[in-house]
Structures are given as structure tokens and as C-alpha cells.
Amino acid sequence: MAATRLIAMHMNKGKSIQQCIKDRTDYAQNPEKTERGQLVSSYECDPKLVEEQFAVSKREYLQKTGRKYNGDVIAYQIRQAFKPGEITPEKANKIGYETAMRWTKGRHAFIVATHIDRAHIHNHIIYNSTNLNCDGKFRDFILSGVALRKVSDIVCIENGLSVITPRRPSERSKRTVYPSRKSFREEIREAIDICMEQKPKDMDELIKLLLEMGYECKRGKYVSLKGKGQRKFLRMRSLGAGYREQDLEKVFAGEASFIPNPKQDKNEVMTPVKDEPKIDMLLDIQAMIAKGKGPGFERWAKVHNIKQMAQTLLFLEEHDIRDYADLEARAKSASERFGEITTRQKELEGRLEEIATLKKHIINYSKTKDVYAEYRKSGYSKRFFEEHREAITLCKAAKETFSKIQGNIPKIKELNLEYGQVLQEKKQTYAEYRQAKKDMKDYQTAKYNVDLFLKFEEQRNLSEKQKTTEHTR
């Protein structure tokens, strides 16, 4: 685990840029803290001349651009601290160097000094605010600290260090006034218990009772419920034995009795299905990466790219996904959501085309109806038709379209109003479409990476078992 902090370095009053940088770099490179300078590395600069080289780059920047700011940032410092006993000083320096390289994208000179004077090994990374070309500067941005932590976490995961810790309800409960609050699933189970006491005849009647209690219901392939305070719907199939749709249907059919047992249900929810990958993806996969050394792991890392797996683990942490079933369900839900929005987009686009076509026919009819009336009076004369072929054809097409409309033909004003409303909905839906597409891609990519990793781990375990069996023979 590594804690990170980004610090902007400004000029001190009465000191030059070179003196200010020297004060910080001298502290970072303190021989007593860096094993006499053995734990200092650098990129595009000499650690012994770093303050002079940084100052020269700033003078060149001023000559090239002519830009000078009051209170300008002369350099940035990253502090990166590791968990005690988890890492060697040499590896810490290597991780600090890789973190700085990715954070600056190789565009800024920097030094990395690893301190070992405390219980926790930590890095002082100082990089020049002026880039290597001396034509631009690093600009801090909103949530840069969060972005830096993600970069550091990815590098740590790739090197087998712990980043993600298990959830500890006991610790979280200290921060809240209500430590014994029931989970949403427990509340839903208790609500179902109350409703079942009223002897509903079927699922529809049960849902009606739950709606009266203030729950929202979403019915599709699965029945999902959302109560007060819930941010998302929970599927009934996740409530455990006795509360799933198929269990309740058996009760309604008289094939089983409804016996509330919250403790048993809670345990069953936590028990994985047989043959389903049993993992806490944030911990188990991380542990596999940490122990997975040797030729086999190196081959996998080349094929799969360990960086993708590190990013996937951080994605799972951010979305609090701890088991495979949850990941699978979310990936499926994201795909279904994307499909629904895509279908709605097509419906709206189709309606816009219908309105545009109908408007065109109404306008054409108003322009050609008199010609068509003359055509009828002529007894549908071929000569008259040839002379007014285009107008008569347009009028016929309009009349054919009108014959398919039930009721009165809408007015142009009404169609314009509807077109504007449909177009507005299409724009709103398109924003949802882009988000749904991103969610689907993110979840499916995460699931793909996890599946690929677990498949490799399964094959490796099988190979080890076969070697063990052959050896015992």
C-alpha cells in the first residue's frame, strides 16, 4: 500500500529560484536518510546539479515564451509512503521512479529519493514544473491528488504490493451514529414477512402490498425492489432462500410453506454457487499477482498485460464489487440497459422520419390537390396526366399516406410541436446512451479481464497438481 500527496513548491521570500529548489532537493537527498545517496535516482537531470539545471530551464522558458507569473510554482513534490515491512528500499525507489515517469509522461525532469529513517519507507519525488522543451509548464488540476493516487496504485499492484484492503464493517460502524443499522436486504425480507402474513394469492398481490409500504418495483426478466434510502434496485433473487421469486411462486402454488428465517437467508446469500469462481476480486486476485512469479506468470503478463489487470482491480474497488456474481450481474445489467436505450433511440429516430415524411406529404398535397381535381374532371385523361405527371404522382402518394392514418390528418403546427418534443427527448436519450455505452464497455472489460486471469490461474493450479501427482508416482 502507498499513500501519496502532491505538493506545489513556491519561491520563498528573499531567496532565488535556485536556492529554493536546493533547500528541498538537499533535504530529499540527505545522505543519512538515503544510504549515502545510494537510494537516489533521476530522470533527465543530475541529482548533484538538479537545482542549477532546473533554474536554467526556467530562464530558457522565459526567453522562449516571455511569460512570467507572480507566485509561480517552481517545482512539485510527490510524497509516496509505503506500508511498514512490505517493501525493500530498492524496490520502493523503483516504484517511485515508475510513478513519476507515468505521472509526468516523461516530459519533466525529476529526482526520486527514498528515505529509510522511519518505520515506513517513503519517497520524495521532486519534478521540474517546466517541461524538457522549456516551452510549457505542468499545470495542477482539480482532483489531481486522486489521479496521482490512481497512478501510484496501479504501479503498486503491478509490483505485487497491497493497495486494496478488505471491508471492515466494525471500523466503518465507528464513523456512524447507527452502528447496528440493518442492511437493505434485511429490510426488504422483513417487509416481505409482513406482507406474507396477509396471505397474498400471487406475486402481483405481493408486489401491490409492497408498493403500499412505500417500495418501488421494477418488473422485467427479474423482479427488483427499491425502498427508502436505497440508491439502486435489488433483485429478489439476491435475497436468499425463501425470498426469491421461484421460492415464493411455490408458496403461492401451495407446493411449499413460507417460513421466514433471516439468518439462514443471509448465510445463503453469502455462499457462492457451486462451480462459480469464489473470489474476493480485490484481495484474491491481488494475492495471486503478488505470489505469481516465474516463467508461467511472465508469459501471462506478456499476453494479458498486467497493467490492464491493475486498472481492472481499481475499477472494482471504486464500484465496490467484491464477488464474481456481482460483477457478472452488473455487466449483464449494463448490457441490457444499453440495449434498451439503443432501442429507444431507434424508435425516436423512426418517429422523426415519420413526422418529416408526413409533413412533406401534407405540403405536397396542398400544392397539388387543385391539379388532381382537374385531372379527375378530365376523366383521368392520359394526355392531362402526361402534362402534369409530377404533380399528380405527388398528390397520389400523399393521399395513399393519409389513408393509413386513423382519425384526422394532423396539422403542420401540431407536427412541428411533436417534432421538437421528440427531438428534445432524443438529445436527452443520447446523453444516457453515451453513459450506458461507457458503463457496458467498462463492466464487460472488467469481467473479461477477470475471466482471463482466473482461467490462467486455474490452468496453473491444474498444471501444479499434475506435476505433484507425477512426482508422487
DOTOR-912537 format. One line per field, with one value per residue (C-alpha): residue number from 1; residue in one letter; chain; x, y, z. Coordinates in nm, 4 decimals. Layout:
<nodes>
num c(NUM|...)
residuo c(A|...)
cadena c(A|...)
u c(X|...)
v c(Y|...)
w c(Z|...)
</nodes>
This chain:
<nodes>
num c(1|2|3|4|5|6|7|8|9|10|11|12|13|14|15|16|17|18|19|20|21|22|23|24|25|26|27|28|29|30|31|32|33|34|35|36|37|38|39|40|41|42|43|44|45|46|47|48|49|50|51|52|53|54|55|56|57|58|59|60|61|62|63|64|65|66|67|68|69|70|71|72|73|74|75|76|77|78|79|80|81|82|83|84|85|86|87|88|89|90|91|92|93|94|95|96|97|98|99|100|101|102|103|104|105|106|107|108|109|110|111|112|113|114|115|116|117|118|119|120|121|122|123|124|125|126|127|128|129|130|131|132|133|134|135|136|137|138|139|140|141|142|143|144|145|146|147|148|149|150|151|152|153|154|155|156|157|158|159|160|161|162|163|164|165|166|167|168|169|170|171|172|173|174|175|176|177|178|179|180|181|182|183|184|185|186|187|188|189|190|191|192|193|194|195|196|197|198|199|200|201|202|203|204|205|206|207|208|209|210|211|212|213|214|215|216|217|218|219|220|221|222|223|224|225|226|227|228|229|230|231|232|233|234|235|236|237|238|239|240|241|242|243|244|245|246|247|248|249|250|251|252|253|254|255|256|257|258|259|260|261|262|263|264|265|266|267|268|269|270|271|272|273|274|275|276|277|278|279|280|281|282|283|284|285|286|287|288|289|290|291|292|293|294|295|296|297|298|299|300|301|302|303|304|305|306|307|308|309|310|311|312|313|314|315|316|317|318|319|320|321|322|323|324|325|326|327|328|329|330|331|332|333|334|335|336|337|338|339|340|341|342|343|344|345|346|347|348|349|350|351|352|353|354|355|356|357|358|359|360|361|362|363|364|365|366|367|368|369|370|371|372|373|374|375|376|377|378|379|380|381|382|383|384|385|386|387|388|389|390|391|392|393|394|395|396|397|398|399|400|401|402|403|404|405|406|407|408|409|410|411|412|413|414|415|416|417|418|419|420|421|422|423|424|425|426|427|428|429|430|431|432|433|434|435|436|437|438|439|440|441|442|443|444|445|446|447|448|449|450|451|452|453|454|455|456|457|458|459|460|461|462|463|464|465|466|467|468|469|470|471|472|473)
residuo c(M|A|A|T|R|L|I|A|M|H|M|N|K|G|K|S|I|Q|Q|C|I|K|D|R|T|D|Y|A|Q|N|P|E|K|T|E|R|G|Q|L|V|S|S|Y|E|C|D|P|K|L|V|E|E|Q|F|A|V|S|K|R|E|Y|L|Q|K|T|G|R|K|Y|N|G|D|V|I|A|Y|Q|I|R|Q|A|F|K|P|G|E|I|T|P|E|K|A|N|K|I|G|Y|E|T|A|M|R|W|T|K|G|R|H|A|F|I|V|A|T|H|I|D|R|A|H|I|H|N|H|I|I|Y|N|S|T|N|L|N|C|D|G|K|F|R|D|F|I|L|S|G|V|A|L|R|K|V|S|D|I|V|C|I|E|N|G|L|S|V|I|T|P|R|R|P|S|E|R|S|K|R|T|V|Y|P|S|R|K|S|F|R|E|E|I|R|E|A|I|D|I|C|M|E|Q|K|P|K|D|M|D|E|L|I|K|L|L|L|E|M|G|Y|E|C|K|R|G|K|Y|V|S|L|K|G|K|G|Q|R|K|F|L|R|M|R|S|L|G|A|G|Y|R|E|Q|D|L|E|K|V|F|A|G|E|A|S|F|I|P|N|P|K|Q|D|K|N|E|V|M|T|P|V|K|D|E|P|K|I|D|M|L|L|D|I|Q|A|M|I|A|K|G|K|G|P|G|F|E|R|W|A|K|V|H|N|I|K|Q|M|A|Q|T|L|L|F|L|E|E|H|D|I|R|D|Y|A|D|L|E|A|R|A|K|S|A|S|E|R|F|G|E|I|T|T|R|Q|K|E|L|E|G|R|L|E|E|I|A|T|L|K|K|H|I|I|N|Y|S|K|T|K|D|V|Y|A|E|Y|R|K|S|G|Y|S|K|R|F|F|E|E|H|R|E|A|I|T|L|C|K|A|A|K|E|T|F|S|K|I|Q|G|N|I|P|K|I|K|E|L|N|L|E|Y|G|Q|V|L|Q|E|K|K|Q|T|Y|A|E|Y|R|Q|A|K|K|D|M|K|D|Y|Q|T|A|K|Y|N|V|D|L|F|L|K|F|E|E|Q|R|N|L|S|E|K|Q|K|T|T|E|H|T|R)
cadena c(A|A|A|A|A|A|A|A|A|A|A|A|A|A|A|A|A|A|A|A|A|A|A|A|A|A|A|A|A|A|A|A|A|A|A|A|A|A|A|A|A|A|A|A|A|A|A|A|A|A|A|A|A|A|A|A|A|A|A|A|A|A|A|A|A|A|A|A|A|A|A|A|A|A|A|A|A|A|A|A|A|A|A|A|A|A|A|A|A|A|A|A|A|A|A|A|A|A|A|A|A|A|A|A|A|A|A|A|A|A|A|A|A|A|A|A|A|A|A|A|A|A|A|A|A|A|A|A|A|A|A|A|A|A|A|A|A|A|A|A|A|A|A|A|A|A|A|A|A|A|A|A|A|A|A|A|A|A|A|A|A|A|A|A|A|A|A|A|A|A|A|A|A|A|A|A|A|A|A|A|A|A|A|A|A|A|A|A|A|A|A|A|A|A|A|A|A|A|A|A|A|A|A|A|A|A|A|A|A|A|A|A|A|A|A|A|A|A|A|A|A|A|A|A|A|A|A|A|A|A|A|A|A|A|A|A|A|A|A|A|A|A|A|A|A|A|A|A|A|A|A|A|A|A|A|A|A|A|A|A|A|A|A|A|A|A|A|A|A|A|A|A|A|A|A|A|A|A|A|A|A|A|A|A|A|A|A|A|A|A|A|A|A|A|A|A|A|A|A|A|A|A|A|A|A|A|A|A|A|A|A|A|A|A|A|A|A|A|A|A|A|A|A|A|A|A|A|A|A|A|A|A|A|A|A|A|A|A|A|A|A|A|A|A|A|A|A|A|A|A|A|A|A|A|A|A|A|A|A|A|A|A|A|A|A|A|A|A|A|A|A|A|A|A|A|A|A|A|A|A|A|A|A|A|A|A|A|A|A|A|A|A|A|A|A|A|A|A|A|A|A|A|A|A|A|A|A|A|A|A|A|A|A|A|A|A|A|A|A|A|A|A|A|A|A|A|A|A|A|A|A|A|A|A|A|A|A|A|A|A|A|A|A|A|A|A|A|A|A|A|A|A|A|A|A|A|A|A|A|A|A|A|A|A|A|A|A|A|A|A|A|A|A)
u c(0.0000|0.1268|-0.0137|0.0533|0.0448|0.1138|0.2736|0.3345|0.6654|0.6758|0.9584|1.0412|1.0714|1.4288|1.5576|1.6262|1.4657|1.7905|1.8201|1.4577|1.4984|1.8308|1.6729|1.4158|1.6430|1.9154|1.6637|1.5353|1.8884|2.0082|2.2851|2.1797|1.8314|1.9181|2.2085|2.4693|2.2895|2.2509|1.8712|1.8561|1.7625|1.6888|1.5478|1.6968|1.8966|2.1986|2.0998|2.4112|2.3271|1.9482|1.8804|2.1077|1.9571|1.6001|1.6879|1.8488|1.5351|1.3228|1.5437|1.5173|1.1378|1.1242|1.3327|1.1144|0.7716|0.8196|0.5730|0.6406|0.3934|0.3833|0.3725|0.4634|0.5135|0.8823|0.8560|0.6273|0.6930|0.5263|0.5434|0.4855|0.4794|0.4630|0.3256|0.5939|0.7694|0.6075|0.8824|1.2585|1.4234|1.5478|1.2022|1.0462|1.2824|1.1988|0.8247|0.8758|1.0648|0.7915|0.5193|0.6968|0.7549|0.3870|0.2649|0.4839|0.4616|0.8378|0.8031|0.9611|1.2968|1.2783|1.4692|1.3484|1.4962|1.3958|1.4109|1.4630|1.4962|1.1450|0.9420|0.7710|0.9862|0.8849|0.9843|1.0414|0.9860|1.0670|0.9964|1.0514|0.7368|0.8973|0.8983|1.2059|1.1449|1.1245|0.8094|0.5416|0.4699|0.2931|-0.0439|-0.2122|-0.5769|-0.8894|-0.8680|-0.5035|-0.4425|-0.6990|-0.5451|-0.1966|-0.3197|-0.4630|-0.1339|0.0536|-0.1956|-0.1632|0.2172|0.1924|-0.0469|0.1762|0.4631|0.2647|0.2058|-0.1222|-0.3456|-0.6962|-0.7889|-1.0854|-1.4022|-1.4260|-1.7805|-1.6636|-1.4333|-1.6967|-1.9524|-1.7365|-1.7971|-2.1751|-2.4328|-2.6246|-2.3760|-2.6469|-2.8393|-2.9975|-2.8941|-3.1393|-3.1788|-3.2765|-3.5307|-3.6814|-3.7016|-3.8812|-4.1221|-4.1972|-4.2550|-4.5173|-4.6835|-4.6911|-4.8835|-5.1717|-5.1811|-5.1413|-5.2679|-4.9899|-4.6826|-4.8928|-5.0759|-4.7476|-4.5998|-4.9114|-4.8692|-4.5001|-4.5915|-4.8357|-4.5455|-4.3505|-4.1341|-4.0707|-4.0865|-3.9250|-4.0506|-3.8695|-3.6849|-3.6298|-3.8302|-3.6332|-3.7269|-3.6074|-3.7006|-3.6417|-3.2741|-3.1697|-2.9730|-3.0367|-3.2867|-3.2119|-3.3256|-3.5418|-3.3252|-3.0426|-3.2490|-3.1682|-3.3634|-3.7332|-3.7452|-3.6540|-3.9248|-3.9193|-3.9455|-4.2422|-4.4146|-4.4017|-4.5671|-4.8437|-4.8921|-4.9270|-4.6150|-4.4235|-4.4746|-4.3385|-4.1065|-3.9130|-3.5534|-3.3408|-3.0200|-3.0309|-3.1091|-2.8204|-2.5796|-2.7136|-2.6672|-2.3019|-2.2480|-2.1264|-2.2919|-2.1090|-1.8532|-1.8764|-1.5367|-1.5165|-1.3176|-1.2977|-1.1654|-0.9929|-0.7943|-0.7673|-0.6538|-0.4174|-0.2701|-0.2356|-0.0464|0.1798|0.2728|0.2617|0.6280|0.8204|0.8118|0.4412|0.3383|0.5727|0.4172|0.0693|0.1769|0.3063|-0.0087|-0.2677|-0.0845|-0.0592|-0.1370|-0.4905|-0.5453|-0.4247|-0.6691|-0.9465|-0.8807|-0.9049|-1.2304|-1.3714|-1.2650|-1.4259|-1.7550|-1.7343|-1.7529|-1.6236|-1.7539|-1.7838|-2.1621|-2.1982|-1.9591|-2.1450|-2.4831|-2.3654|-2.2083|-2.5339|-2.7430|-2.5217|-2.5631|-2.9400|-2.9554|-2.7523|-2.9860|-3.2953|-3.1590|-3.0432|-3.3926|-3.5498|-3.3080|-3.4136|-3.7817|-3.7313|-3.5305|-3.8062|-4.0723|-3.8727|-3.8554|-4.2311|-4.3102|-4.0792|-4.2339|-4.5895|-4.5118|-4.3717|-4.6882|-4.9161|-4.7258|-4.7204|-5.0955|-5.1757|-4.9739|-5.1140|-5.4748|-5.6175|-5.4275|-5.5554|-5.9120|-5.8750|-5.7340|-6.0475|-6.2715|-6.0879|-6.1973|-5.8430|-5.7224|-5.3874|-5.2904|-5.3634|-5.1674|-4.8618|-4.8754|-4.8985|-4.7287|-4.5134|-4.7941|-5.0439|-4.7868|-4.7088|-5.0778|-5.1441|-4.8549|-4.9916|-5.3451|-5.2098|-5.0218|-5.3315|-5.5411|-5.3222|-5.3799|-5.6522|-5.8577|-5.7954|-5.4837|-5.2627|-5.1816|-4.8314|-4.8220|-4.9023|-4.6343|-4.3761|-4.4554|-4.4284|-4.1070|-3.9488|-4.0555|-3.9255|-3.6002|-3.5512|-3.6085|-3.3652|-3.0962|-3.1554|-3.1570|-2.8328|-2.6589|-2.7881|-2.6817|-2.3203|-2.3104|-2.4748|-2.2276|-1.9347|-2.0760|-2.1284|-1.7748|-1.6218|-1.8078|-1.7580|-1.3875|-1.3525|-1.5343|-1.3244|-1.0001|-1.1131|-1.2245|-0.8918|-0.6961|-0.8987|-0.8637|-0.4857|-0.4822|-0.6984|-0.4686|-0.1627|-0.3122|-0.4072|-0.0542|0.0924|-0.1401|-0.0353|0.3329|0.2689|0.0861|0.3643|0.6237|0.4444|0.4295)
v c(0.0000|0.3505|0.6815|0.9759|1.3528|1.6206|1.9439|2.2600|2.4338|2.8161|3.0671|3.1760|3.5455|3.6711|3.3616|3.2843|3.0006|2.8031|2.8464|2.7387|2.4250|2.3442|2.3601|2.0955|1.8690|1.8767|1.7602|1.4892|1.3635|1.3683|1.1007|0.9829|0.9013|0.7618|0.5266|0.7871|0.8635|0.5018|0.5387|0.8418|0.8084|1.0709|1.1349|1.3888|1.5633|1.5144|1.4810|1.6780|1.9680|1.9429|2.2929|2.4546|2.2593|2.3376|2.7085|2.7121|2.5567|2.8322|3.1064|2.9399|2.9153|3.2918|3.3664|3.1439|3.2459|3.5793|3.4608|3.5382|3.4916|3.6196|3.3323|3.0850|2.7165|2.6347|2.2574|1.9867|1.7272|1.3878|1.2107|0.8385|0.6336|0.2524|0.0121|-0.0821|-0.4090|-0.4556|-0.3334|-0.3040|0.0385|-0.0549|-0.1608|0.1493|0.3669|0.1726|0.2168|0.5876|0.6263|0.4458|0.6519|0.9780|0.8693|0.7878|1.0969|1.3371|1.1249|1.1649|1.5375|1.6728|1.6102|1.4623|1.3001|1.0193|0.9978|0.7041|0.7670|0.4792|0.6790|0.5953|0.2792|0.3326|0.3645|0.6679|0.8515|1.2204|1.2787|1.6309|1.7215|2.0438|2.2431|2.3444|2.0727|1.9391|2.1530|2.4650|2.5799|2.4799|2.4066|2.1419|2.2763|2.1399|2.0470|1.9668|1.6255|1.5883|1.4183|1.1498|1.0988|1.0685|0.8089|0.6003|0.6104|0.5091|0.2297|0.0830|0.0759|-0.0829|-0.3555|-0.4360|-0.4864|-0.7142|-0.4636|-0.4409|-0.1489|-0.2684|-0.3727|-0.5885|-0.4170|-0.3916|-0.3152|-0.2779|0.0090|0.1786|0.1496|0.3747|0.6609|0.6428|0.7182|0.3981|0.1067|-0.1592|-0.0413|-0.3235|-0.3856|-0.3041|-0.6761|-0.7418|-0.4604|-0.6000|-0.9500|-0.8113|-0.6206|-0.9438|-1.1211|-0.8593|-0.8814|-1.2629|-1.2528|-1.1027|-1.4200|-1.2728|-1.5060|-1.4447|-1.2370|-0.9478|-0.9181|-0.9332|-0.6570|-0.4469|-0.4801|-0.3856|-0.0781|0.0252|0.0018|0.2556|0.0259|0.0795|-0.2234|-0.2886|-0.5953|-0.7430|-1.0687|-1.0359|-0.8611|-0.5805|-0.3667|-0.0320|0.1128|0.4426|0.5365|0.2834|0.4199|0.1211|-0.1619|-0.5011|-0.8179|-1.0549|-1.3445|-1.1912|-1.2016|-1.5671|-1.8924|-1.8454|-1.4915|-1.5500|-1.5332|-1.9082|-1.9825|-1.7502|-1.8864|-2.2328|-2.0883|-1.9293|-2.2607|-2.4488|-2.6554|-2.5112|-2.3184|-1.9725|-1.9939|-1.6715|-1.7364|-1.4243|-1.5735|-1.8712|-1.6434|-1.4144|-1.7063|-1.8417|-1.5060|-1.5081|-1.8679|-1.8822|-2.1108|-2.4335|-2.4091|-2.0283|-1.8612|-1.7985|-1.4792|-1.1501|-0.9987|-0.7126|-0.9383|-1.2817|-1.1612|-0.9155|-1.2006|-1.4128|-1.1308|-1.0880|-1.4571|-1.5264|-1.5266|-1.7430|-1.8153|-1.9019|-1.5745|-1.3781|-1.5400|-1.4493|-1.0925|-1.0515|-1.1932|-1.0301|-0.7135|-0.6805|-0.3080|-0.3871|-0.6136|-0.3418|-0.0930|-0.3522|-0.4019|-0.0280|-0.0193|-0.2983|-0.1111|0.2146|0.0353|-0.1829|-0.5116|-0.7926|-1.1155|-1.2621|-1.2934|-0.9198|-0.8387|-1.0751|-0.9283|-0.5705|-0.6495|-0.8106|-0.5232|-0.2673|-0.4560|-0.4729|-0.1025|-0.0182|-0.2356|-0.0608|0.2877|0.1867|0.0547|0.3768|0.5830|0.3923|0.4428|0.8177|0.8378|0.6436|0.8803|1.1846|1.0350|0.9629|1.3229|1.4662|1.2401|1.3258|1.6995|1.6618|1.4826|1.7446|2.0274|1.8395|1.7718|2.1367|2.2314|1.9624|1.8995|2.1504|1.9838|1.6435|1.7778|1.8940|1.5518|1.3865|1.6268|1.5335|1.1743|1.0772|1.1800|1.0269|1.3445|1.5516|1.3026|1.3278|1.7071|1.7070|1.3748|1.5021|1.6906|1.4047|1.1467|1.3562|1.4000|1.0267|0.9454|1.1928|1.0518|0.6960|0.8059|0.9811|0.6660|0.4837|0.7460|0.6749|0.9822|1.3336|1.4333|1.6384|1.9991|2.1211|2.3208|2.0075|1.8084|2.0814|2.0787|1.6980|1.7004|1.9431|1.7288|1.4062|1.5754|1.7027|1.3540|1.2124|1.4570|1.3640|0.9952|1.0318|1.1574|0.8453|0.6375|0.7555|0.6857|0.3438|0.2566|0.3547|0.1562|-0.1514|-0.1286|-0.0779|-0.3667|-0.6077|-0.5223|-0.5810|-0.9151|-1.0185|-0.9383|-1.1256|-1.4286|-1.4330|-1.4081|-1.6791|-1.9095|-1.8689|-1.9295|-2.2410|-2.3782|-2.3057|-2.4828|-2.7815|-2.7960|-2.7890|-3.0721|-3.2834|-3.2264|-3.3211|-3.6409|-3.7397|-3.6754|-3.8957|-4.1811)
w c(0.0000|-0.0814|0.0418|-0.1905|-0.1651|-0.4277|-0.3031|-0.5085|-0.4322|-0.4477|-0.4089|-0.0565|0.0122|-0.0146|-0.1962|-0.5611|-0.7553|-0.7383|-0.3606|-0.3028|-0.5153|-0.3484|0.0001|-0.0967|-0.3014|-0.0332|0.2250|-0.0093|-0.0879|0.2747|0.2821|0.6298|0.5009|0.1567|0.2414|0.1403|-0.1838|-0.2981|-0.2904|-0.5204|-0.8885|-1.1522|-1.4991|-1.7432|-1.4700|-1.2448|-0.8759|-0.7764|-1.0086|-1.0067|-0.8654|-1.1248|-1.4147|-1.3029|-1.2779|-1.6240|-1.7773|-1.6254|-1.7695|-2.1111|-2.0680|-2.0009|-2.3108|-2.5331|-2.4088|-2.2326|-1.9666|-1.6015|-1.3164|-0.9611|-0.7138|-0.9869|-0.8967|-0.9452|-0.8840|-0.7492|-0.4837|-0.4534|-0.1207|-0.1531|0.1690|0.1907|0.4487|0.7061|0.6303|0.2899|0.0591|0.0254|-0.0190|-0.3677|-0.4826|-0.3285|-0.5320|-0.8472|-0.7860|-0.7171|-1.0453|-1.2419|-1.0712|-1.1568|-1.5163|-1.5705|-1.3857|-1.5853|-1.9043|-1.9378|-2.0109|-1.6911|-1.5247|-1.1735|-0.8891|-0.6620|-0.3104|-0.0904|0.2874|0.5304|0.8528|0.9710|1.0250|0.6907|0.3790|0.1737|-0.1430|-0.2044|-0.5770|-0.6964|-1.0577|-1.2506|-1.3261|-1.6602|-1.9253|-2.1018|-2.4135|-2.1948|-2.3785|-2.1302|-1.7639|-1.5611|-1.4562|-1.1476|-1.1978|-0.9993|-0.8268|-0.9280|-0.5922|-0.6779|-1.0215|-0.8683|-0.6184|-0.9028|-1.0923|-0.7767|-0.7000|-1.0490|-1.0213|-0.6747|-0.7933|-1.0886|-0.8448|-0.6141|-0.3330|-0.1455|-0.2358|-0.1623|0.1907|0.2978|0.4083|0.7833|0.8964|1.2561|1.1555|0.9437|1.2230|1.4431|1.1988|1.2077|1.4738|1.3969|1.4062|1.4181|1.1094|0.9112|0.5531|0.2738|0.2004|0.5618|0.5460|0.2259|0.3780|0.6841|0.4559|0.2673|0.6016|0.6927|0.3505|0.3546|0.6825|0.4817|0.2675|-0.0839|-0.3581|-0.6094|-0.6895|-0.8256|-0.4948|-0.3005|-0.5160|-0.4592|-0.0815|-0.1069|-0.3147|-0.0403|0.2074|0.0009|-0.2098|-0.5804|-0.8078|-1.1440|-1.3304|-1.6261|-1.6537|-1.2774|-1.0057|-0.8365|-0.5354|-0.4039|-0.0654|0.1086|0.1167|-0.1494|-0.4434|-0.6693|-0.7127|-0.5543|-0.7254|-0.5252|-0.6343|-0.4250|-0.1024|-0.0289|0.0075|0.0722|-0.0670|-0.4317|-0.6964|-0.7615|-0.3859|-0.3405|-0.6525|-0.4931|-0.1812|-0.3909|-0.5778|-0.2457|-0.3092|-0.0125|0.3103|0.3766|0.6781|0.7478|0.8513|0.8017|0.9461|0.7132|0.4188|0.4996|0.5070|0.1818|0.0103|0.1109|-0.0075|-0.3687|-0.6212|-0.6921|-0.9713|-0.9608|-0.9151|-0.5399|-0.5094|-0.3343|-0.6532|-0.4813|-0.2492|-0.4062|-0.7491|-0.5859|-0.3815|-0.6975|-0.8686|-0.5667|-0.5479|-0.9224|-1.0092|-1.2512|-1.6267|-1.6330|-1.4771|-1.7016|-2.0097|-1.8851|-1.8095|-2.1651|-2.3252|-2.0996|-1.9920|-1.6151|-1.6432|-1.7620|-1.4617|-1.2245|-1.3773|-1.3513|-0.9805|-0.9189|-1.1185|-0.8992|-0.5849|-0.6983|-0.7703|-0.4558|-0.6476|-0.4292|-0.5809|-0.9288|-0.9225|-0.8590|-1.1445|-1.3782|-1.2810|-1.3310|-1.6679|-1.7795|-1.6422|-1.8184|-2.1483|-2.1036|-2.0199|-2.3299|-2.5394|-2.4001|-2.4696|-2.8178|-2.8957|-2.7677|-2.9792|-3.2901|-3.2049|-3.1679|-3.4914|-3.6680|-3.5373|-3.6533|-4.0025|-3.9959|-3.8962|-4.1624|-4.4292|-4.3237|-4.3293|-4.6795|-4.7988|-4.6398|-4.8129|-5.1467|-5.1209|-5.0569|-5.3676|-5.5999|-5.4882|-5.7435|-6.0286|-5.9145|-5.9039|-6.2686|-6.3528|-6.2141|-6.4063|-6.7267|-6.6723|-6.5855|-6.9284|-7.0264|-7.2024|-6.8908|-6.6791|-6.9021|-6.8878|-6.5041|-6.4196|-6.1288|-5.9510|-5.9880|-5.8658|-5.5573|-5.4813|-5.5155|-5.2793|-5.0244|-5.0466|-5.0014|-4.6864|-4.5491|-4.6000|-4.3440|-4.0741|-3.8215|-3.7385|-3.8619|-4.0504|-3.8122|-3.8880|-3.9701|-3.6451|-3.4423|-3.6253|-3.5688|-3.1965|-3.1756|-3.3811|-3.1335|-2.8363|-2.9921|-3.0920|-2.7352|-2.5939|-2.8490|-2.7322|-2.3680|-2.4507|-2.6426|-2.3259|-2.1479|-2.4489|-2.4232|-2.0485|-2.0911|-2.3672|-2.1430|-1.8477|-2.0650|-2.2027|-1.8561|-1.6911|-1.9798|-1.9983|-1.6248|-1.6499|-1.9492|-1.7651|-1.4527|-1.6575|-1.8389|-1.5156|-1.3388|-1.6391|-1.6275|-1.2507|-1.2915|-1.5597|-1.3476|-1.0437|-1.2621|-1.4001|-1.0475|-0.9382|-1.2357|-1.1544|-0.7915|-0.8984|-1.1365|-0.8685|-0.6114|-0.8625)
</nodes>
